[in-house]
Amino acid sequence: MSLSTTLSCNEESNQIKEGTFGYDVDFLNQYQNTIVLENNNGKSKVAVVPAYQGRILTSSASGNQGNSYGWLNYDAISSGKIEEKINIYGGEDRFWLGPEGGQYSIFFDPKTEFTFENWRTPKEIDTDVFEVVEKSKNKAVFQKEMQLTNYSGFPFHILVNRAVKVFDQAEIEKNISLNLNDLSVDYVGFESINEIKNIGKKAWNKETGLLSIWILGMLNPTKETVVMVPYKSQADYQSYFGDIPTENIKVKDQLILFKADGTHRSKIGLAPQNTIPLLGSYDAEKEVLTVVQFSFNNDQDYVNSMWELQENPYKGDVVNTYNDGPLENGDQLGPFYELESSSPAKELSINESIVHKHITYHFEGNKEDLNKISLRLFKTDLESIKL
């Protein structure tokens, strides 16, 4: 954040430390209408911005004074500028659509080359405002109508419905099968339920291209943050952006460990045949365990986002994780890391829908109790989550 941006924060934020949820909400409110949802007597909080497609920007397990878990691009938010290719504001749960590349891409105009010069994010998932259609203390519902054309020239007319909710204790306990009263941890859990409905005049089919819901979470890294990606049987993963240094990735028994320190640009993905609907990270420096669950029903058709004309356009990833780092010219956007999930690609008749759910939890506190959660969900001891 620039000095001028820091000094512009009002008197209230001066009472709240940088890096806390209260600080970030105060910052966001200077530039965009920000909805704060809460549960658990105000300890579990999330900040949602309708102008950023109903995006969950950040969250806290300890109210306004708690750690702010989401990565925010303060400069982009405060600048007021609209960039041509993409506006990266950050956020823990943002709504996107795939595929990014290939003959059915919605990020390239028809008959253009797959180069960065021709790539751009559709405004509908980048700068368009989502309408608030319902709001309560712990839930907000958004809606957006979109018209998109893919690389092959097929027109999509869709209605997006997106609901964001902060869980109460009982809901979290049901989802993780643990009694939180027995654990000395603070927690926040929230979900986005995302639906895309075909409201156009044509059915969607594989020959003209399909869409998928793509949810991405951008989080704050530390030197001791490691992502955990469980897998079913084979330690096969797709690697992007070149080779990953051996010290930044390790494959254990049914668990991939991936360095998320924000210092080396790399990304991996899992195909559906190897996917377990779970991933997470552990920050040993701040003692924060993050868990992500998502919809997965053993579908096999997922969009392929590689920037090329593809032989297998429906052999893409379900799960992705990205570690930010410097580009070749030394510039860097973050640092941040990402936990991502996608819906399957489905042929939809008129008025049919796809729904994808993405859930995020943060647990912070006693390491022994965090370890109990890790053992239950990831079947691994936190002491072994090291790279």
C-alpha positions in Angstrom: 0.0 0.0 0.0 1.3 3.5 -0.8 2.0 6.0 1.9 -0.8 8.3 0.7 -3.3 5.4 0.9 -2.1 4.5 4.4 -2.4 8.1 5.6 -5.9 8.4 4.1 -7.3 5.7 6.4 -9.6 7.4 8.9 -9.1 7.7 12.7 -10.9 4.5 13.4 -8.5 2.4 11.4 -5.6 4.1 13.3 -6.9 2.3 16.3 -6.9 -1.1 14.5 -3.6 -2.6 13.4 -2.7 -3.2 9.8 -3.3 -6.9 8.9 -6.5 -7.1 10.9 -10.0 -7.6 9.5 -11.2 -4.3 10.9 -8.3 -2.5 9.1 -9.2 -4.1 5.8 -12.9 -3.4 6.1 -12.3 0.2 6.9 -10.0 0.4 3.9 -12.6 -1.3 1.6 -15.4 1.0 2.8 -13.4 4.0 1.5 -13.7 2.8 -2.1 -16.6 0.3 -2.4 -19.8 -0.6 -0.7 -18.8 -3.5 1.6 -21.2 -5.9 3.2 -20.0 -7.5 6.5 -21.6 -10.8 7.3 -21.1 -12.4 10.7 -21.9 -15.3 13.0 -20.8 -16.8 16.3 -21.5 -13.6 18.3 -19.6 -11.5 15.8 -16.3 -13.4 16.0 -16.7 -15.1 12.6 -16.8 -12.3 10.0 -16.5 -12.0 6.2 -16.4 -8.9 4.0 -18.2 -9.0 0.6 -18.1 -6.5 -2.2 -21.1 -6.5 -4.7 -19.1 -4.3 -7.2 -16.5 -7.1 -7.3 -19.0 -9.8 -8.4 -20.2 -10.5 -4.9 -16.6 -11.4 -4.0 -15.6 -12.4 -0.5 -12.5 -10.2 0.0 -11.4 -11.4 3.5 -12.5 -13.0 6.7 -11.7 -13.2 10.4 -12.0 -15.8 13.2 -11.7 -13.2 15.9 -13.8 -10.2 15.0 -12.4 -6.9 13.9 -9.1 -7.4 15.8 -8.5 -10.8 14.2 -6.1 -11.7 11.4 -7.4 -10.7 8.0 -7.0 -13.9 5.9 -7.7 -12.7 2.4 -5.1 -11.0 0.2 -6.1 -7.5 -0.9 -4.5 -5.6 -3.7 -4.6 -2.2 -2.0 -3.2 -0.3 -4.9 -5.6 -1.6 -7.4 -8.6 -1.0 -5.1 -7.6 2.5 -4.2 -6.5 3.6 -7.7 -10.0 3.7 -9.2 -8.5 2.7 -12.5 -9.9 0.1 -14.8 -7.2 -2.0 -16.4 -7.7 -3.4 -19.9 -6.8 -7.1 -19.4 -7.7 -7.9 -15.8 -8.4 -6.0 -12.5 -6.9 -8.0 -9.7 -8.5 -6.9 -6.5 -7.7 -10.0 -4.5 -10.2 -11.9 -2.3 -10.7 -15.2 -0.7 -13.6 -16.4 -2.9 -14.1 -14.9 -6.3 -16.5 -16.0 -9.1 -14.9 -16.8 -12.4 -15.8 -18.9 -15.4 -13.7 -21.2 -17.6 -12.2 -22.2 -19.9 -9.4 -19.6 -20.1 -7.7 -21.0 -23.2 -8.5 -23.3 -26.1 -11.0 -23.4 -28.8 -13.9 -22.8 -26.4 -12.1 -20.0 -24.4 -14.1 -17.0 -23.2 -10.8 -15.0 -22.6 -9.8 -14.8 -26.3 -11.8 -13.4 -29.3 -12.5 -15.7 -32.2 -9.6 -16.5 -34.6 -7.0 -14.7 -32.5 -3.6 -16.2 -31.4 -3.3 -17.4 -27.9 -0.9 -14.7 -26.8 -0.9 -12.4 -23.8 -1.5 -9.4 -26.1 -4.9 -11.0 -27.1 -5.9 -12.3 -23.7 -8.4 -10.4 -21.6 -10.8 -11.2 -18.8 -14.5 -10.7 -19.7 -15.9 -7.6 -17.9 -18.8 -9.7 -16.7 -16.5 -11.5 -14.3 -14.0 -8.7 -13.8 -15.6 -5.3 -13.4 -19.4 -5.7 -13.6 -21.4 -5.2 -10.4 -23.5 -8.1 -9.1 -27.0 -7.1 -7.9 -27.8 -7.7 -4.2 -31.2 -9.5 -4.2 -31.2 -10.6 -0.5 -29.3 -9.8 2.6 -29.4 -10.9 6.3 -26.9 -10.9 9.2 -25.0 -14.0 7.9 -26.1 -14.3 4.3 -26.1 -12.3 1.0 -27.5 -13.3 -2.4 -26.4 -11.8 -5.7 -27.5 -12.1 -9.3 -26.1 -11.2 -12.7 -27.2 -11.7 -16.3 -24.4 -12.2 -18.8 -23.9 -12.6 -22.5 -20.5 -14.1 -23.6 -19.1 -15.4 -26.8 -16.4 -18.1 -26.9 -13.4 -18.5 -29.2 -15.5 -20.7 -31.6 -18.2 -18.0 -31.8 -20.9 -19.7 -29.7 -23.1 -17.2 -27.8 -23.8 -17.9 -24.1 -26.7 -16.1 -22.4 -26.6 -17.0 -18.7 -28.0 -16.0 -15.4 -25.6 -16.2 -12.4 -27.0 -16.7 -8.9 -24.5 -16.5 -6.1 -25.2 -16.9 -2.4 -22.6 -16.2 0.3 -23.1 -17.5 3.9 -21.2 -17.5 7.2 -21.6 -20.7 9.1 -22.6 -21.1 12.7 -20.7 -23.5 15.0 -23.1 -26.4 14.4 -22.7 -26.2 10.6 -18.9 -26.3 10.9 -19.0 -29.2 13.3 -21.3 -31.2 11.0 -19.0 -30.6 8.0 -15.7 -31.5 9.7 -17.1 -34.1 12.2 -15.5 -32.5 15.2 -16.9 -30.8 18.4 -15.4 -27.3 18.5 -16.2 -27.0 22.2 -13.5 -29.6 22.8 -10.9 -27.5 20.9 -9.2 -24.3 22.0 -9.3 -22.6 18.5 -11.0 -19.6 16.9 -12.7 -20.3 13.7 -14.6 -18.9 10.7 -16.3 -20.9 8.0 -18.2 -19.6 5.0 -19.5 -20.9 1.6 -20.4 -19.6 -1.8 -23.1 -21.4 -3.7 -22.8 -20.5 -7.4 -25.3 -21.3 -10.2 -25.1 -20.6 -13.9 -28.3 -21.1 -15.8 -28.7 -21.3 -19.6 -31.3 -18.6 -20.4 -30.3 -18.4 -24.1 -32.1 -19.7 -27.2 -29.7 -22.5 -27.8 -28.7 -25.6 -25.9 -25.0 -26.0 -24.9 -23.1 -29.0 -26.3 -19.5 -30.2 -26.4 -19.1 -29.4 -30.1 -19.7 -25.7 -29.6 -18.2 -25.4 -26.1 -19.2 -25.5 -22.5 -18.6 -23.4 -19.4 -17.5 -24.2 -15.9 -17.8 -22.3 -12.6 -14.3 -21.4 -11.3 -13.8 -20.2 -7.7 -10.5 -18.8 -6.7 -9.2 -17.8 -3.2 -6.3 -15.5 -2.8 -4.6 -15.7 0.6 -1.7 -14.1 2.5 1.4 -16.2 2.5 4.3 -16.5 5.0 7.6 -18.2 4.8 6.1 -21.2 6.6 2.9 -21.7 4.6 2.4 -25.0 2.9 -0.6 -26.1 0.8 -1.9 -29.6 1.3 -3.6 -31.3 -1.7 -5.0 -34.8 -1.1 -5.2 -37.2 -4.0 -6.9 -40.5 -4.6 -4.3 -43.0 -5.9 -1.7 -41.6 -8.2 0.6 -38.7 -7.5 0.0 -37.2 -10.9 -0.5 -33.5 -11.2 -0.3 -31.0 -14.0 2.5 -28.4 -13.5 2.2 -24.9 -15.0 4.8 -22.1 -15.4 7.8 -24.4 -15.8 9.5 -26.8 -13.4 8.9 -26.5 -9.7 12.0 -26.6 -7.5 12.2 -29.9 -5.7 12.4 -28.0 -2.3 9.0 -26.4 -3.1 7.0 -29.6 -3.6 6.8 -33.0 -2.0 4.6 -36.0 -2.7 3.7 -38.1 0.4 1.3 -41.0 0.7 -1.9 -39.5 -0.8 -0.9 -35.9 -0.1 0.9 -33.3 -2.1 2.7 -30.6 -0.2 3.2 -27.4 -2.2 5.2 -24.4 -1.0 3.0 -21.2 -0.7 5.5 -18.5 0.4 4.8 -16.1 -2.4 8.4 -16.2 -3.7 8.3 -18.6 -6.7 5.7 -18.5 -9.4 4.3 -22.0 -9.9 1.0 -23.8 -10.2 -0.3 -27.4 -10.1 -3.7 -29.0 -10.9 -5.4 -32.3 -10.3 -7.6 -34.1 -12.8 -11.0 -35.5 -11.7 -9.9 -39.2 -11.6 -7.4 -38.1 -8.9 -9.5 -35.6 -7.0 -10.7 -35.7 -3.4 -13.0 -32.7 -2.6 -10.6 -31.2 -0.1 -7.5 -29.0 0.0 -6.0 -26.6 2.5 -2.9 -25.0 3.9 -1.0 -24.6 7.2 0.8 -21.5 8.2 3.2 -22.6 11.0 4.3 -19.0 11.6 0.8 -17.7 12.5 -0.6 -21.2 13.5 -3.5 -21.0 11.0 -5.0 -24.1 9.4 -7.1 -23.3 6.3 -9.4 -25.9 4.9 -11.4 -25.9 1.6 -14.2 -28.2 0.6 -16.1 -28.1 -2.6 -18.7 -29.9 -4.8 -17.5 -33.0 -6.5 -19.6 -35.9 -7.7 -17.0 -37.9 -9.8 -17.9 -36.1 -13.0 -15.1 -36.5 -15.6 -15.6 -33.6 -18.0 -13.7 -30.4 -16.8 -12.7 -27.6 -19.1 -9.1 -27.4 -20.2 -7.6 -23.9 -19.9 -4.3 -24.4 -21.7 -3.6 -21.6 -24.2 -3.7 -23.7 -27.4 -6.0 -25.5 -29.7 -6.7 -28.6 -27.7 -7.1 -32.3 -28.6 -8.8 -32.9 -25.2 -10.8 -29.7 -24.3 -12.7 -31.5 -21.5 -9.6 -33.1 -19.8 -9.0 -30.2 -17.4 -8.4 -29.8 -13.7 -10.8 -29.8 -10.8 -8.4 -28.5 -8.2 -5.6 -25.9 -8.6 -3.2 -24.2 -6.3 -0.9 -21.3 -7.3 2.1 -19.7 -5.5 2.8 -16.2 -6.7 6.3 -15.0 -7.4 8.4 -12.6 -9.5 8.0 -12.6 -13.3 11.0 -12.8 -15.6 11.3 -9.0 -15.5 11.3 -9.0 -11.7 7.9 -7.5 -11.2 5.5 -9.1 -8.8 1.8 -8.6 -8.2 1.5 -10.2 -4.8 2.8 -12.0 -2.8 -0.2 -14.3 -2.4 -1.2 -17.9 -2.9 -4.4 -19.4 -4.3 -6.7 -22.3 -3.5 -9.1 -23.0 -6.4 -11.9 -25.4 -7.4 -14.0 -25.8 -10.5 -17.3 -27.3 -11.5 -17.7 -29.9 -14.2 -18.6 -28.8 -17.7 -22.1 -29.9 -18.6 -24.3 -29.8 -21.6 -27.3 -27.7 -20.6 -30.6 -27.4 -22.3 -32.5 -24.1 -22.1 -33.3 -23.2 -18.5 -31.0 -26.0 -17.1 -28.3 -25.1 -14.5 -24.9 -26.0 -13.0 -24.4 -25.4 -9.3 -21.0 -25.4 -7.6 -20.3 -25.0 -3.9 -17.0 -23.8 -2.4 -16.4 -23.7 1.3 -13.5 -22.1 3.2 -12.6 -22.5 6.9 -9.8 -20.9 9.0 -8.9 -22.3 12.4 -6.4 -20.5 14.6 -5.1 -21.2 18.1 -3.8 -24.1 20.1 -1.4 -26.1 17.9 -2.4 -29.4 19.5 -6.0 -28.8 18.7 -5.2 -27.6 15.1 -3.4 -30.9 14.8 -6.6 -32.8 15.7 -8.4 -31.1 12.8 -5.6 -31.9 10.4 -5.5 -35.5 11.5 -9.3 -35.8 11.0 -9.4 -34.2 7.6 -6.0 -34.7 6.0 -4.9 -37.7 7.9 -1.6 -36.1 8.6 0.3 -34.5 11.6 1.0 -30.8 11.3 4.6 -31.5 12.3 5.1 -33.3 9.0 3.6 -30.4 6.9 7.0 -28.9 6.2 9.1 -28.1 3.1 
